[in-house]
Amino acid sequence: MNVFHNILVIIEPKNFRQPALERGLALYNYAKTHAEHLGQNSEVKITAILPIEQGSFNLTSFLAVDKDQLKQDFLCKHEQWLKAYLSIHAMGVKVEPKVIFTKEIGKQVVEIAKEQGCDILIKTADVHGLFDSFIFTPLDLQMLRHSPIPVCIAKDHMFEPTGTIAVAIDLIDPKDTISRLTNLRLLREAQKLSKFTGCKIVLINAIAPFLPPTAVDMPGFAPESMCKDQFKEGKKIALEFASRHKVAPEDCLIEEGNIEDVIIHQCQKVKPTALFIGTSARRGVANILVSNVCERISEELSCDVVVITPKAVVRNLPTTTPSRSVE
């Protein structure tokens, strides 16, 4: 099984502590150790990107005479800070520093990830408000919708690579090709992390509750029985999926209810190191709903959240069957 060879980390310009870098260094150390143990190529690369919003420079350069020189000094200052920070907090690990200066940071980050063939993109979760809750910025949302590689939203806590890795699978529509491939990619990425951290994998599956018609007056009609039958069928499908991928039945957390509520409830019980979840990345209103789901889950949980989009699923496939998930 392949390990991480190319890690992309986003540095927050206003934060002294960088959980994303901590996570990247942890993956770096485990990937190198695992590869050396197997006698494989142990070369692992970390690229640290410091994104600078072009608008912030425009405000400082409004009254400047020599704007080109001011811009050069502005970028040089940030490059020096990034190199100094990495020399202290990534001591002993070669990290390639990179400062990007653009109006569309999210798009630029995704382009760099594609050009360098990165395996994972790590970003620190943004904190806001009086109660220290998490919120997704436009940069987060662009990456979650369009990234061709898994995106890890890292929380501000010490990374403990032991315990449990949770994988939220979607088995609502077995005929949806993208959903099926997303489930497989989520599980493979979780197994990749589990391979060299020793974490146990658990599957989380939400079964939609049966909603009987409001006005049904038929002899022998028993909505409670239909609810039980639907839950049994959904549980059977989930256990068959787990069996095919060698996950024990006791490690399958199956619950009836809304997918967000089920994921949050089960993760609060097992307290995983990381949660792997997929998105549909649809357009329009559905796109906003996807963002809200990921944001709420990230806000409620204290673990890292690894998100995989359909682009990360189909990027290496020569052909794909049209799916409702990408309409």
C-alpha positions in Angstrom: 0.0 0.0 0.0 1.3 3.4 -0.9 2.1 6.0 1.7 2.2 9.8 1.6 5.1 11.0 -0.6 4.0 14.6 -1.3 2.3 16.6 1.5 0.9 20.1 0.9 0.4 22.3 4.0 -1.2 25.7 4.2 0.3 28.2 6.7 -1.9 30.7 8.4 -0.2 34.1 8.3 -1.9 35.4 11.5 -1.3 32.3 13.6 1.8 31.5 15.6 0.9 27.8 16.2 0.2 25.9 12.9 -1.7 22.6 13.5 -1.6 21.9 9.8 2.2 21.9 9.8 2.1 19.7 12.9 -0.1 17.2 11.1 2.1 17.3 8.0 5.2 16.6 10.1 3.5 13.7 11.9 2.5 12.2 8.5 6.0 12.8 7.2 7.6 10.9 10.1 5.2 8.0 10.0 5.4 7.7 6.2 9.2 7.7 6.2 9.4 5.1 9.1 6.8 2.9 7.4 8.6 3.0 4.0 12.0 2.3 5.5 10.6 -0.7 7.4 9.3 -2.1 4.1 12.5 -1.3 2.2 10.6 1.1 -0.1 11.5 4.6 -1.3 11.4 6.7 1.9 11.6 10.1 0.2 8.7 12.3 1.5 8.3 15.9 0.5 6.5 18.7 2.4 5.5 22.0 0.8 4.4 24.8 3.1 2.3 27.5 1.3 1.9 30.9 2.9 -1.1 32.5 1.0 -1.2 36.3 0.8 -4.5 37.9 -0.2 -3.7 40.5 -3.0 -6.3 42.8 -1.5 -4.2 43.2 1.7 -1.3 44.5 -0.3 -3.5 46.9 -2.3 -4.5 48.6 0.9 -0.9 49.3 2.0 0.2 50.4 -1.4 -2.5 52.9 -2.1 -0.3 55.9 -1.4 3.1 54.3 -2.4 5.2 55.9 -5.1 7.1 52.8 -6.2 4.5 50.1 -6.0 6.7 47.4 -7.6 9.4 47.9 -5.0 6.9 47.9 -2.2 5.4 44.7 -3.5 8.8 43.0 -3.6 9.6 44.2 -0.1 6.1 43.0 1.0 6.7 39.5 -0.3 10.3 39.3 0.8 9.2 40.1 4.4 6.7 37.2 4.3 9.2 34.8 2.8 11.7 35.6 5.5 9.1 35.0 8.2 8.1 31.7 6.7 11.7 30.4 6.4 12.4 31.5 10.0 9.2 29.8 11.3 10.0 26.6 9.5 13.6 26.6 10.7 12.3 26.5 14.3 9.1 24.5 14.1 10.2 22.0 11.4 13.8 21.5 12.6 15.4 18.5 11.0 12.8 18.2 8.2 13.3 19.8 4.8 10.2 21.8 4.0 9.9 23.7 0.8 8.6 27.2 1.6 6.3 28.8 -1.0 4.6 32.3 -0.8 1.7 32.8 -3.2 0.2 36.2 -3.9 -3.1 36.2 -5.7 -6.7 37.2 -5.7 -7.9 33.6 -5.9 -6.0 31.8 -3.2 -8.2 28.7 -3.2 -7.9 28.2 -7.0 -4.1 28.8 -6.8 -3.7 26.2 -4.0 -5.7 23.6 -6.0 -3.5 24.3 -9.1 -0.3 23.8 -7.1 -1.7 20.5 -5.7 -2.4 19.2 -9.2 0.9 20.4 -10.6 3.0 18.8 -7.8 1.0 15.6 -7.7 0.3 16.0 -3.9 -1.3 13.2 -1.9 -3.0 15.3 0.7 -3.7 19.0 1.4 -3.8 20.1 5.1 -5.3 23.3 6.4 -5.9 24.5 9.9 -9.6 25.0 10.9 -10.4 28.6 11.4 -11.7 29.7 14.8 -14.1 32.6 15.2 -16.6 34.1 17.7 -16.8 34.4 21.5 -17.3 30.7 21.9 -14.3 29.6 19.8 -16.4 27.8 17.2 -15.1 26.8 13.8 -16.1 28.4 10.5 -15.3 27.7 6.9 -13.7 30.5 5.0 -14.0 31.0 1.2 -10.6 29.2 0.9 -11.9 26.2 2.8 -15.1 26.0 0.7 -13.2 26.2 -2.6 -10.9 23.4 -1.6 -13.7 21.3 -0.2 -15.6 21.6 -3.5 -12.8 21.4 -6.1 -9.7 19.8 -4.6 -8.4 16.8 -6.6 -6.8 15.4 -3.5 -8.1 14.7 0.1 -8.3 17.8 2.2 -7.6 17.5 5.9 -9.1 20.2 8.2 -6.7 20.1 11.2 -7.8 21.1 14.7 -5.7 22.9 17.3 -4.8 19.9 19.5 -1.9 17.5 19.8 -2.1 14.8 17.2 -2.4 11.4 18.8 -2.0 8.8 16.1 -3.5 6.0 18.1 -7.1 4.9 18.8 -9.7 5.1 16.1 -10.2 6.4 12.6 -13.9 6.9 11.6 -15.1 6.5 8.0 -18.6 7.9 7.1 -19.9 5.9 4.2 -23.0 6.6 2.0 -24.9 3.6 1.0 -28.3 5.3 0.3 -28.0 4.7 -3.5 -26.0 1.6 -4.4 -26.4 2.3 -8.1 -24.7 5.7 -7.9 -21.2 5.1 -9.3 -19.7 8.2 -7.7 -21.0 7.4 -4.2 -19.7 3.8 -4.5 -16.2 5.0 -5.7 -16.2 7.7 -2.9 -16.9 5.0 -0.3 -14.0 3.0 -1.6 -11.6 6.0 -1.7 -12.5 7.0 1.8 -11.8 3.5 3.1 -8.5 3.2 1.2 -7.3 6.6 2.5 -8.3 5.6 6.0 -6.5 2.3 5.7 -3.4 4.1 4.4 -3.3 6.2 7.6 -4.2 3.2 9.7 -1.4 1.2 8.2 1.4 3.1 9.8 -0.4 4.7 12.8 -2.0 1.5 14.2 -5.4 3.2 14.5 -8.5 0.9 14.3 -11.0 1.7 11.6 -14.7 2.0 12.3 -17.5 2.6 9.7 -20.3 5.0 10.3 -23.5 4.6 8.3 -26.7 6.5 8.6 -30.0 4.9 7.5 -32.7 7.4 6.5 -35.8 6.9 8.6 -38.9 5.7 6.8 -41.6 8.4 6.4 -45.0 6.8 5.8 -47.7 8.7 4.0 -49.7 11.0 6.4 -53.1 9.7 5.4 -53.1 6.0 4.8 -56.2 4.0 5.8 -55.6 0.4 4.6 -56.4 -2.8 6.4 -53.1 -4.4 7.6 -51.0 -1.4 6.9 -48.3 -1.3 9.7 -45.8 1.6 9.3 -43.8 0.4 12.3 -43.1 -2.9 10.5 -42.0 -1.1 7.3 -39.6 1.0 9.4 -38.1 -2.0 10.9 -37.8 -3.7 7.5 -36.1 -0.7 6.0 -33.6 -0.5 8.8 -32.8 -4.2 8.6 -32.2 -3.9 4.8 -30.0 -0.9 5.3 -28.0 -2.6 8.1 -27.6 -5.7 5.9 -26.2 -3.6 3.0 -23.8 -1.9 5.4 -22.6 -5.1 7.0 -22.1 -6.7 3.5 -19.9 -3.7 2.5 -17.9 -4.0 5.7 -17.5 -7.8 5.2 -16.1 -7.3 1.7 -13.5 -4.9 3.1 -12.6 -7.0 6.2 -14.1 -4.7 8.7 -15.6 -6.5 11.7 -19.3 -6.2 12.4 -18.6 -4.7 15.9 -16.7 -1.9 14.2 -19.8 -0.9 12.2 -21.7 2.0 13.8 -25.1 1.9 12.1 -27.9 4.2 13.2 -31.2 5.4 11.9 -31.4 9.2 11.4 -30.1 12.3 9.6 -26.5 11.8 8.3 -25.1 14.8 10.1 -26.7 13.8 13.5 -25.6 10.2 13.2 -22.0 11.1 12.3 -21.7 13.7 15.2 -23.4 11.3 17.7 -21.2 8.3 16.9 -18.0 10.4 16.7 -18.7 11.9 20.1 -19.0 8.3 21.4 -15.8 6.8 19.9 -13.8 10.1 19.9 -11.8 9.3 16.7 -8.4 10.8 15.8 -9.8 11.6 12.4 -13.0 11.4 10.5 -13.1 10.6 6.8 -16.1 12.0 4.9 -17.1 12.5 1.3 -18.9 15.3 -0.4 -21.2 15.4 -3.5 -19.7 18.8 -4.5 -22.9 19.7 -6.4 -23.6 23.1 -7.9 -26.0 25.8 -6.7 -28.1 25.4 -3.6 -26.9 21.8 -3.1 -23.4 23.1 -3.0 -24.2 25.4 -0.1 -25.9 22.5 1.7 -22.8 20.3 1.3 -20.7 23.2 2.8 -23.1 23.5 5.7 -22.9 19.8 6.4 -19.1 19.7 6.5 -19.0 22.9 8.5 -21.4 21.7 11.2 -19.6 18.4 11.5 -16.2 20.1 11.8 -17.6 22.6 14.3 -19.2 19.9 16.5 -16.2 17.5 16.6 -12.7 18.0 18.1 -11.1 15.5 15.7 -9.5 16.2 12.3 -11.9 16.0 9.4 -10.6 14.6 6.1 -12.8 15.4 3.1 -12.8 13.7 -0.3 -14.6 15.2 -3.3 -15.7 13.5 -6.5 -12.8 15.1 -8.3 -10.4 13.3 -5.9 -12.2 10.1 -6.8 -12.4 10.2 -10.6 -9.1 12.0 -11.3 -7.3 8.8 -12.1 -10.1 7.0 -13.8 -10.0 6.8 -17.6 -13.8 6.9 -17.9 -16.7 7.2 -15.5 -20.4 6.5 -15.7 -22.6 9.6 -15.4 -23.8 10.0 -11.8 -26.5 12.2 -10.1 -23.8 13.3 -7.7 -22.0 15.4 -10.3 -24.9 16.8 -12.2 
